[in-house]
Amino acid sequence: MPKFLYVYHGGSKPSTPEEGEKVMAKWMEWIGGNQSSFTDPGNPVGMSKTVSSGKIDDNGGSNPASGYGIVDVADMNAAVELAKGCPIHDSGGSVEVAEIMEM
């Protein structure tokens, strides 16, 4: 079965600890309800650096990653359907879905 990388973009940080608990509960519910599909439920990530030939940008690019996850599902359509339920959408974020190509 193919694996797919979820790259989470955007979203917002909770403004209070209580809001943070609610947001985390939504993530845990989504991941837990799809536990058999997640090879790696992932984590948030910090600001990245973009390295290109002769240049390093500190800003993470035009749409910096805010986290990642890896799912093991039948095909791209299944990966996209699962991503539609991601809680990052509640805070204006998005999920980039890419198939992981085995070498």
Backbone as XML, in Angstrom:
<?xml version="1.0"?>
<chain id="A" units="angstrom">
  <residue number="1" name="MET">
    <atom name="N" x="0.855" y="-1.180" z="0.000"/>
    <atom name="CA" x="0.000" y="0.000" z="0.000"/>
    <atom name="C" x="0.898" y="1.239" z="0.000"/>
  </residue>
  <residue number="2" name="PRO">
    <atom name="N" x="0.566" y="2.229" z="-0.820"/>
    <atom name="CA" x="1.411" y="3.429" z="-0.866"/>
    <atom name="C" x="1.318" y="4.271" z="0.404"/>
  </residue>
  <residue number="3" name="LYS">
    <atom name="N" x="2.357" y="5.045" z="0.626"/>
    <atom name="CA" x="2.397" y="5.986" z="1.749"/>
    <atom name="C" x="2.320" y="7.396" z="1.192"/>
  </residue>
  <residue number="4" name="PHE">
    <atom name="N" x="1.710" y="8.278" z="1.982"/>
    <atom name="CA" x="1.548" y="9.664" z="1.575"/>
    <atom name="C" x="2.017" y="10.575" z="2.694"/>
  </residue>
  <residue number="5" name="LEU">
    <atom name="N" x="2.704" y="11.632" z="2.296"/>
    <atom name="CA" x="3.189" y="12.644" z="3.225"/>
    <atom name="C" x="2.159" y="13.757" z="3.311"/>
  </residue>
  <residue number="6" name="TYR">
    <atom name="N" x="1.772" y="14.095" z="4.515"/>
    <atom name="CA" x="0.949" y="15.277" z="4.757"/>
    <atom name="C" x="1.879" y="16.375" z="5.243"/>
  </residue>
  <residue number="7" name="VAL">
    <atom name="N" x="1.872" y="17.495" z="4.555"/>
    <atom name="CA" x="2.607" y="18.666" z="5.018"/>
    <atom name="C" x="1.549" y="19.701" z="5.379"/>
  </residue>
  <residue number="8" name="TYR">
    <atom name="N" x="1.486" y="20.031" z="6.658"/>
    <atom name="CA" x="0.508" y="20.996" z="7.143"/>
    <atom name="C" x="1.074" y="22.398" z="6.978"/>
  </residue>
  <residue number="9" name="HIS">
    <atom name="N" x="0.231" y="23.283" z="6.457"/>
    <atom name="CA" x="0.630" y="24.668" z="6.242"/>
    <atom name="C" x="-0.343" y="25.586" z="6.976"/>
  </residue>
  <residue number="10" name="GLY">
    <atom name="N" x="0.214" y="26.611" z="7.589"/>
    <atom name="CA" x="-0.628" y="27.628" z="8.211"/>
    <atom name="C" x="-1.276" y="27.159" z="9.492"/>
  </residue>
  <residue number="11" name="GLY">
    <atom name="N" x="-2.490" y="27.639" z="9.694"/>
    <atom name="CA" x="-3.148" y="27.430" z="10.969"/>
    <atom name="C" x="-2.708" y="28.530" z="11.911"/>
  </residue>
  <residue number="12" name="SER">
    <atom name="N" x="-3.242" y="28.513" z="13.093"/>
    <atom name="CA" x="-2.866" y="29.541" z="14.063"/>
    <atom name="C" x="-2.621" y="28.899" z="15.418"/>
  </residue>
  <residue number="13" name="LYS">
    <atom name="N" x="-1.791" y="29.560" z="16.206"/>
    <atom name="CA" x="-1.530" y="29.072" z="17.554"/>
    <atom name="C" x="-2.708" y="29.444" z="18.441"/>
  </residue>
  <residue number="14" name="PRO">
    <atom name="N" x="-3.096" y="28.532" z="19.320"/>
    <atom name="CA" x="-4.176" y="28.857" z="20.257"/>
    <atom name="C" x="-3.787" y="30.050" z="21.131"/>
  </residue>
  <residue number="15" name="SER">
    <atom name="N" x="-4.767" y="30.879" z="21.446"/>
    <atom name="CA" x="-4.475" y="32.090" z="22.221"/>
    <atom name="C" x="-4.495" y="31.857" z="23.726"/>
  </residue>
  <residue number="16" name="THR">
    <atom name="N" x="-5.077" y="30.758" z="24.170"/>
    <atom name="CA" x="-5.111" y="30.440" z="25.601"/>
    <atom name="C" x="-4.800" y="28.966" z="25.801"/>
  </residue>
  <residue number="17" name="PRO">
    <atom name="N" x="-4.378" y="28.584" z="26.990"/>
    <atom name="CA" x="-4.151" y="27.165" z="27.264"/>
    <atom name="C" x="-5.426" y="26.330" z="27.073"/>
  </residue>
  <residue number="18" name="GLU">
    <atom name="N" x="-6.563" y="26.897" z="27.417"/>
    <atom name="CA" x="-7.831" y="26.165" z="27.260"/>
    <atom name="C" x="-8.129" y="25.908" z="25.780"/>
  </residue>
  <residue number="19" name="GLU">
    <atom name="N" x="-7.902" y="26.932" z="24.960"/>
    <atom name="CA" x="-8.099" y="26.759" z="23.524"/>
    <atom name="C" x="-7.114" y="25.723" z="22.987"/>
  </residue>
  <residue number="20" name="GLY">
    <atom name="N" x="-5.886" y="25.747" z="23.481"/>
    <atom name="CA" x="-4.873" y="24.772" z="23.085"/>
    <atom name="C" x="-5.309" y="23.348" z="23.391"/>
  </residue>
  <residue number="21" name="GLU">
    <atom name="N" x="-5.931" y="23.147" z="24.541"/>
    <atom name="CA" x="-6.425" y="21.816" z="24.908"/>
    <atom name="C" x="-7.532" y="21.364" z="23.963"/>
  </residue>
  <residue number="22" name="LYS">
    <atom name="N" x="-8.414" y="22.282" z="23.577"/>
    <atom name="CA" x="-9.494" y="21.949" z="22.650"/>
    <atom name="C" x="-8.944" y="21.589" z="21.273"/>
  </residue>
  <residue number="23" name="VAL">
    <atom name="N" x="-7.970" y="22.373" z="20.813"/>
    <atom name="CA" x="-7.352" y="22.109" z="19.511"/>
    <atom name="C" x="-6.648" y="20.753" z="19.539"/>
  </residue>
  <residue number="24" name="MET">
    <atom name="N" x="-5.894" y="20.489" z="20.589"/>
    <atom name="CA" x="-5.180" y="19.211" z="20.699"/>
    <atom name="C" x="-6.164" y="18.045" z="20.745"/>
  </residue>
  <residue number="25" name="ALA">
    <atom name="N" x="-7.277" y="18.222" z="21.429"/>
    <atom name="CA" x="-8.298" y="17.167" z="21.503"/>
    <atom name="C" x="-8.848" y="16.848" z="20.117"/>
  </residue>
  <residue number="26" name="LYS">
    <atom name="N" x="-9.052" y="17.878" z="19.289"/>
    <atom name="CA" x="-9.539" y="17.658" z="17.925"/>
    <atom name="C" x="-8.521" y="16.868" z="17.104"/>
  </residue>
  <residue number="27" name="TRP">
    <atom name="N" x="-7.243" y="17.244" z="17.242"/>
    <atom name="CA" x="-6.194" y="16.521" z="16.517"/>
    <atom name="C" x="-6.132" y="15.064" z="16.970"/>
  </residue>
  <residue number="28" name="MET">
    <atom name="N" x="-6.188" y="14.844" z="18.268"/>
    <atom name="CA" x="-6.096" y="13.474" z="18.786"/>
    <atom name="C" x="-7.307" y="12.650" z="18.355"/>
  </residue>
  <residue number="29" name="GLU">
    <atom name="N" x="-8.476" y="13.273" z="18.291"/>
    <atom name="CA" x="-9.680" y="12.575" z="17.842"/>
    <atom name="C" x="-9.547" y="12.187" z="16.361"/>
  </residue>
  <residue number="30" name="TRP">
    <atom name="N" x="-9.061" y="13.118" z="15.538"/>
    <atom name="CA" x="-8.896" y="12.836" z="14.115"/>
    <atom name="C" x="-7.852" y="11.741" z="13.890"/>
  </residue>
  <residue number="31" name="ILE">
    <atom name="N" x="-6.711" y="11.872" z="14.532"/>
    <atom name="CA" x="-5.654" y="10.864" z="14.374"/>
    <atom name="C" x="-6.106" y="9.528" z="14.955"/>
  </residue>
  <residue number="32" name="GLY">
    <atom name="N" x="-6.679" y="9.546" z="16.150"/>
    <atom name="CA" x="-7.132" y="8.318" z="16.792"/>
    <atom name="C" x="-8.220" y="7.604" z="16.006"/>
  </residue>
  <residue number="33" name="GLY">
    <atom name="N" x="-9.111" y="8.375" z="15.392"/>
    <atom name="CA" x="-10.171" y="7.783" z="14.588"/>
    <atom name="C" x="-9.669" y="7.199" z="13.284"/>
  </residue>
  <residue number="34" name="ASN">
    <atom name="N" x="-8.444" y="7.541" z="12.915"/>
    <atom name="CA" x="-7.833" y="7.049" z="11.679"/>
    <atom name="C" x="-6.493" y="6.384" z="11.964"/>
  </residue>
  <residue number="35" name="GLN">
    <atom name="N" x="-6.344" y="5.876" z="13.177"/>
    <atom name="CA" x="-5.062" y="5.356" z="13.647"/>
    <atom name="C" x="-4.486" y="4.290" z="12.720"/>
  </residue>
  <residue number="36" name="SER">
    <atom name="N" x="-5.338" y="3.450" z="12.130"/>
    <atom name="CA" x="-4.827" y="2.386" z="11.268"/>
    <atom name="C" x="-4.205" y="2.937" z="9.980"/>
  </residue>
  <residue number="37" name="SER">
    <atom name="N" x="-4.532" y="4.174" z="9.615"/>
    <atom name="CA" x="-3.981" y="4.781" z="8.401"/>
    <atom name="C" x="-2.678" y="5.531" z="8.646"/>
  </residue>
  <residue number="38" name="PHE">
    <atom name="N" x="-2.425" y="5.944" z="9.886"/>
    <atom name="CA" x="-1.244" y="6.747" z="10.181"/>
    <atom name="C" x="-0.038" y="5.865" z="10.457"/>
  </residue>
  <residue number="39" name="THR">
    <atom name="N" x="0.952" y="5.933" z="9.562"/>
    <atom name="CA" x="2.239" y="5.276" z="9.782"/>
    <atom name="C" x="3.030" y="6.078" z="10.806"/>
  </residue>
  <residue number="40" name="ASP">
    <atom name="N" x="2.912" y="7.406" z="10.699"/>
    <atom name="CA" x="3.558" y="8.344" z="11.614"/>
    <atom name="C" x="2.614" y="9.531" z="11.760"/>
  </residue>
  <residue number="41" name="PRO">
    <atom name="N" x="2.017" y="9.717" z="12.938"/>
    <atom name="CA" x="1.084" y="10.831" z="13.092"/>
    <atom name="C" x="1.763" y="12.193" z="12.998"/>
  </residue>
  <residue number="42" name="GLY">
    <atom name="N" x="3.085" y="12.228" z="13.049"/>
    <atom name="CA" x="3.823" y="13.456" z="12.842"/>
    <atom name="C" x="3.903" y="14.351" z="14.048"/>
  </residue>
  <residue number="43" name="ASN">
    <atom name="N" x="4.303" y="15.582" z="13.779"/>
    <atom name="CA" x="4.506" y="16.600" z="14.805"/>
    <atom name="C" x="4.459" y="17.973" z="14.159"/>
  </residue>
  <residue number="44" name="PRO">
    <atom name="N" x="4.298" y="19.004" z="14.979"/>
    <atom name="CA" x="4.490" y="20.355" z="14.467"/>
    <atom name="C" x="5.976" y="20.551" z="14.153"/>
  </residue>
  <residue number="45" name="VAL">
    <atom name="N" x="6.285" y="21.528" z="13.331"/>
    <atom name="CA" x="7.676" y="21.846" z="13.031"/>
    <atom name="C" x="7.921" y="23.330" z="13.255"/>
  </residue>
  <residue number="46" name="GLY">
    <atom name="N" x="9.178" y="23.676" z="13.501"/>
    <atom name="CA" x="9.566" y="25.073" z="13.675"/>
    <atom name="C" x="9.832" y="25.734" z="12.329"/>
  </residue>
  <residue number="47" name="MET">
    <atom name="N" x="10.193" y="26.987" z="12.370"/>
    <atom name="CA" x="10.482" y="27.725" z="11.148"/>
    <atom name="C" x="11.649" y="27.069" z="10.426"/>
  </residue>
  <residue number="48" name="SER">
    <atom name="N" x="11.528" y="26.957" z="9.122"/>
    <atom name="CA" x="12.548" y="26.280" z="8.324"/>
    <atom name="C" x="13.450" y="27.270" z="7.600"/>
  </residue>
  <residue number="49" name="LYS">
    <atom name="N" x="14.493" y="26.732" z="7.015"/>
    <atom name="CA" x="15.379" y="27.483" z="6.135"/>
    <atom name="C" x="15.245" y="26.844" z="4.756"/>
  </residue>
  <residue number="50" name="THR">
    <atom name="N" x="15.201" y="27.674" z="3.732"/>
    <atom name="CA" x="15.140" y="27.177" z="2.363"/>
    <atom name="C" x="16.523" y="27.318" z="1.748"/>
  </residue>
  <residue number="51" name="VAL">
    <atom name="N" x="17.110" y="26.192" z="1.367"/>
    <atom name="CA" x="18.470" y="26.166" z="0.850"/>
    <atom name="C" x="18.403" y="25.925" z="-0.653"/>
  </residue>
  <residue number="52" name="SER">
    <atom name="N" x="18.965" y="26.843" z="-1.419"/>
    <atom name="CA" x="19.077" y="26.680" z="-2.861"/>
    <atom name="C" x="20.515" y="26.984" z="-3.256"/>
  </residue>
  <residue number="53" name="SER">
    <atom name="N" x="20.836" y="26.826" z="-4.496"/>
    <atom name="CA" x="22.206" y="27.026" z="-4.951"/>
    <atom name="C" x="22.681" y="28.436" z="-4.623"/>
  </residue>
  <residue number="54" name="GLY">
    <atom name="N" x="23.626" y="28.537" z="-3.698"/>
    <atom name="CA" x="24.221" y="29.814" z="-3.344"/>
    <atom name="C" x="23.371" y="30.712" z="-2.469"/>
  </residue>
  <residue number="55" name="LYS">
    <atom name="N" x="22.268" y="30.215" z="-1.925"/>
    <atom name="CA" x="21.377" y="31.081" z="-1.163"/>
    <atom name="C" x="20.662" y="30.292" z="-0.058"/>
  </residue>
  <residue number="56" name="ILE">
    <atom name="N" x="20.500" y="30.943" z="1.076"/>
    <atom name="CA" x="19.740" y="30.366" z="2.182"/>
    <atom name="C" x="18.737" y="31.413" z="2.658"/>
  </residue>
  <residue number="57" name="ASP">
    <atom name="N" x="17.459" y="31.064" z="2.595"/>
    <atom name="CA" x="16.400" y="31.952" z="3.089"/>
    <atom name="C" x="15.933" y="31.449" z="4.447"/>
  </residue>
  <residue number="58" name="ASP">
    <atom name="N" x="15.768" y="32.367" z="5.391"/>
    <atom name="CA" x="15.379" y="32.005" z="6.749"/>
    <atom name="C" x="13.876" y="31.982" z="6.982"/>
  </residue>
  <residue number="59" name="ASN">
    <atom name="N" x="13.074" y="32.340" z="6.007"/>
    <atom name="CA" x="11.657" y="32.550" z="6.274"/>
    <atom name="C" x="10.760" y="31.346" z="6.025"/>
  </residue>
  <residue number="60" name="GLY">
    <atom name="N" x="11.302" y="30.234" z="5.572"/>
    <atom name="CA" x="10.473" y="29.071" z="5.311"/>
    <atom name="C" x="9.716" y="29.133" z="3.993"/>
  </residue>
  <residue number="61" name="GLY">
    <atom name="N" x="9.991" y="30.107" z="3.173"/>
    <atom name="CA" x="9.328" y="30.203" z="1.884"/>
    <atom name="C" x="7.992" y="30.918" z="1.959"/>
  </residue>
  <residue number="62" name="SER">
    <atom name="N" x="7.274" y="30.908" z="0.859"/>
    <atom name="CA" x="6.014" y="31.650" z="0.785"/>
    <atom name="C" x="4.880" y="30.973" z="1.551"/>
  </residue>
  <residue number="63" name="ASN">
    <atom name="N" x="4.977" y="29.673" z="1.793"/>
    <atom name="CA" x="3.938" y="28.940" z="2.514"/>
    <atom name="C" x="4.616" y="27.927" z="3.432"/>
  </residue>
  <residue number="64" name="PRO">
    <atom name="N" x="5.214" y="28.388" z="4.539"/>
    <atom name="CA" x="6.034" y="27.494" z="5.367"/>
    <atom name="C" x="5.233" y="26.351" z="5.980"/>
  </residue>
  <residue number="65" name="ALA">
    <atom name="N" x="5.906" y="25.236" z="6.131"/>
    <atom name="CA" x="5.302" y="24.070" z="6.775"/>
    <atom name="C" x="5.105" y="24.352" z="8.260"/>
  </residue>
  <residue number="66" name="SER">
    <atom name="N" x="4.005" y="23.834" z="8.802"/>
    <atom name="CA" x="3.777" y="23.954" z="10.242"/>
    <atom name="C" x="3.747" y="22.587" z="10.918"/>
  </residue>
  <residue number="67" name="GLY">
    <atom name="N" x="3.799" y="21.512" z="10.124"/>
    <atom name="CA" x="3.821" y="20.163" z="10.675"/>
    <atom name="C" x="3.779" y="19.142" z="9.560"/>
  </residue>
  <residue number="68" name="TYR">
    <atom name="N" x="3.769" y="17.861" z="9.957"/>
    <atom name="CA" x="3.750" y="16.779" z="8.974"/>
    <atom name="C" x="3.078" y="15.550" z="9.565"/>
  </residue>
  <residue number="69" name="GLY">
    <atom name="N" x="2.747" y="14.619" z="8.715"/>
    <atom name="CA" x="2.248" y="13.306" z="9.095"/>
    <atom name="C" x="2.452" y="12.371" z="7.917"/>
  </residue>
  <residue number="70" name="ILE">
    <atom name="N" x="2.400" y="11.066" z="8.162"/>
    <atom name="CA" x="2.523" y="10.076" z="7.091"/>
    <atom name="C" x="1.384" y="9.080" z="7.235"/>
  </residue>
  <residue number="71" name="VAL">
    <atom name="N" x="0.662" y="8.866" z="6.127"/>
    <atom name="CA" x="-0.432" y="7.900" z="6.123"/>
    <atom name="C" x="-0.164" y="6.807" z="5.111"/>
  </residue>
  <residue number="72" name="ASP">
    <atom name="N" x="-0.713" y="5.648" z="5.372"/>
    <atom name="CA" x="-0.583" y="4.467" z="4.531"/>
    <atom name="C" x="-1.998" y="4.098" z="4.113"/>
  </residue>
  <residue number="73" name="VAL">
    <atom name="N" x="-2.402" y="4.526" z="2.904"/>
    <atom name="CA" x="-3.759" y="4.302" z="2.418"/>
    <atom name="C" x="-3.710" y="3.792" z="0.980"/>
  </residue>
  <residue number="74" name="ALA">
    <atom name="N" x="-4.859" y="3.428" z="0.427"/>
    <atom name="CA" x="-4.928" y="2.763" z="-0.872"/>
    <atom name="C" x="-4.405" y="3.593" z="-2.033"/>
  </residue>
  <residue number="75" name="ASP">
    <atom name="N" x="-4.727" y="4.890" z="-2.049"/>
    <atom name="CA" x="-4.341" y="5.708" z="-3.194"/>
    <atom name="C" x="-4.474" y="7.186" z="-2.846"/>
  </residue>
  <residue number="76" name="MET">
    <atom name="N" x="-4.140" y="8.044" z="-3.809"/>
    <atom name="CA" x="-4.176" y="9.490" z="-3.598"/>
    <atom name="C" x="-5.580" y="9.949" z="-3.209"/>
  </residue>
  <residue number="77" name="ASN">
    <atom name="N" x="-6.598" y="9.387" z="-3.838"/>
    <atom name="CA" x="-7.966" y="9.792" z="-3.504"/>
    <atom name="C" x="-8.276" y="9.526" z="-2.035"/>
  </residue>
  <residue number="78" name="ALA">
    <atom name="N" x="-7.848" y="8.375" z="-1.516"/>
    <atom name="CA" x="-8.072" y="8.052" z="-0.103"/>
    <atom name="C" x="-7.292" y="9.005" z="0.800"/>
  </residue>
  <residue number="79" name="ALA">
    <atom name="N" x="-6.067" y="9.347" z="0.397"/>
    <atom name="CA" x="-5.249" y="10.277" z="1.191"/>
    <atom name="C" x="-5.894" y="11.657" z="1.236"/>
  </residue>
  <residue number="80" name="VAL">
    <atom name="N" x="-6.435" y="12.098" z="0.112"/>
    <atom name="CA" x="-7.084" y="13.409" z="0.047"/>
    <atom name="C" x="-8.366" y="13.405" z="0.890"/>
  </residue>
  <residue number="81" name="GLU">
    <atom name="N" x="-9.144" y="12.348" z="0.793"/>
    <atom name="CA" x="-10.380" y="12.261" z="1.588"/>
    <atom name="C" x="-10.082" y="12.330" z="3.081"/>
  </residue>
  <residue number="82" name="LEU">
    <atom name="N" x="-9.050" y="11.613" z="3.519"/>
    <atom name="CA" x="-8.663" y="11.644" z="4.927"/>
    <atom name="C" x="-8.201" y="13.035" z="5.329"/>
  </residue>
  <residue number="83" name="ALA">
    <atom name="N" x="-7.443" y="13.688" z="4.453"/>
    <atom name="CA" x="-6.932" y="15.038" z="4.747"/>
    <atom name="C" x="-8.051" y="16.070" z="4.878"/>
  </residue>
  <residue number="84" name="LYS">
    <atom name="N" x="-9.180" y="15.825" z="4.235"/>
    <atom name="CA" x="-10.308" y="16.763" z="4.325"/>
    <atom name="C" x="-10.804" y="16.925" z="5.761"/>
  </residue>
  <residue number="85" name="GLY">
    <atom name="N" x="-10.618" y="15.904" z="6.602"/>
    <atom name="CA" x="-11.078" y="15.967" z="7.980"/>
    <atom name="C" x="-10.063" y="16.529" z="8.955"/>
  </residue>
  <residue number="86" name="CYS">
    <atom name="N" x="-8.908" y="16.963" z="8.464"/>
    <atom name="CA" x="-7.845" y="17.458" z="9.341"/>
    <atom name="C" x="-8.275" y="18.727" z="10.077"/>
  </residue>
  <residue number="87" name="PRO">
    <atom name="N" x="-8.033" y="18.788" z="11.372"/>
    <atom name="CA" x="-8.404" y="19.963" z="12.168"/>
    <atom name="C" x="-7.684" y="21.254" z="11.784"/>
  </residue>
  <residue number="88" name="ILE">
    <atom name="N" x="-6.617" y="21.183" z="11.009"/>
    <atom name="CA" x="-5.923" y="22.423" z="10.633"/>
    <atom name="C" x="-6.830" y="23.329" z="9.809"/>
  </residue>
  <residue number="89" name="HIS">
    <atom name="N" x="-7.820" y="22.742" z="9.145"/>
    <atom name="CA" x="-8.749" y="23.547" z="8.345"/>
    <atom name="C" x="-9.566" y="24.487" z="9.223"/>
  </residue>
  <residue number="90" name="ASP">
    <atom name="N" x="-9.784" y="24.104" z="10.492"/>
    <atom name="CA" x="-10.562" y="24.941" z="11.419"/>
    <atom name="C" x="-9.892" y="26.279" z="11.703"/>
  </residue>
  <residue number="91" name="SER">
    <atom name="N" x="-8.570" y="26.343" z="11.525"/>
    <atom name="CA" x="-7.852" y="27.586" z="11.805"/>
    <atom name="C" x="-7.263" y="28.201" z="10.537"/>
  </residue>
  <residue number="92" name="GLY">
    <atom name="N" x="-7.843" y="27.869" z="9.384"/>
    <atom name="CA" x="-7.424" y="28.486" z="8.139"/>
    <atom name="C" x="-6.221" y="27.860" z="7.470"/>
  </residue>
  <residue number="93" name="GLY">
    <atom name="N" x="-5.762" y="26.717" z="7.964"/>
    <atom name="CA" x="-4.601" y="26.056" z="7.385"/>
    <atom name="C" x="-4.983" y="25.108" z="6.259"/>
  </residue>
  <residue number="94" name="SER">
    <atom name="N" x="-3.972" y="24.442" z="5.716"/>
    <atom name="CA" x="-4.202" y="23.503" z="4.620"/>
    <atom name="C" x="-3.293" y="22.291" z="4.783"/>
  </residue>
  <residue number="95" name="VAL">
    <atom name="N" x="-3.619" y="21.250" z="4.015"/>
    <atom name="CA" x="-2.805" y="20.022" z="4.017"/>
    <atom name="C" x="-2.332" y="19.768" z="2.591"/>
  </residue>
  <residue number="96" name="GLU">
    <atom name="N" x="-1.025" y="19.731" z="2.415"/>
    <atom name="CA" x="-0.441" y="19.341" z="1.148"/>
    <atom name="C" x="-0.268" y="17.829" z="1.193"/>
  </residue>
  <residue number="97" name="VAL">
    <atom name="N" x="-0.698" y="17.130" z="0.156"/>
    <atom name="CA" x="-0.638" y="15.667" z="0.119"/>
    <atom name="C" x="0.282" y="15.249" z="-1.020"/>
  </residue>
  <residue number="98" name="ALA">
    <atom name="N" x="1.292" y="14.424" z="-0.718"/>
    <atom name="CA" x="2.220" y="13.946" z="-1.752"/>
    <atom name="C" x="2.506" y="12.474" z="-1.518"/>
  </residue>
  <residue number="99" name="GLU">
    <atom name="N" x="2.485" y="11.690" z="-2.593"/>
    <atom name="CA" x="2.829" y="10.288" z="-2.469"/>
    <atom name="C" x="4.325" y="10.147" z="-2.221"/>
  </residue>
  <residue number="100" name="ILE">
    <atom name="N" x="4.691" y="9.275" z="-1.314"/>
    <atom name="CA" x="6.092" y="8.988" z="-1.034"/>
    <atom name="C" x="6.517" y="7.900" z="-2.017"/>
  </residue>
  <residue number="101" name="MET">
    <atom name="N" x="7.462" y="8.213" z="-2.859"/>
    <atom name="CA" x="7.907" y="7.278" z="-3.899"/>
    <atom name="C" x="9.005" y="6.390" z="-3.338"/>
  </residue>
  <residue number="102" name="GLU">
    <atom name="N" x="8.778" y="5.085" z="-3.380"/>
    <atom name="CA" x="9.785" y="4.129" z="-2.909"/>
    <atom name="C" x="10.921" y="4.051" z="-3.922"/>
  </residue>
  <residue number="103" name="MET">
    <atom name="N" x="12.142" y="4.043" z="-3.430"/>
    <atom name="CA" x="13.314" y="3.954" z="-4.304"/>
    <atom name="C" x="13.936" y="2.585" z="-4.207"/>
  </residue>
</chain>
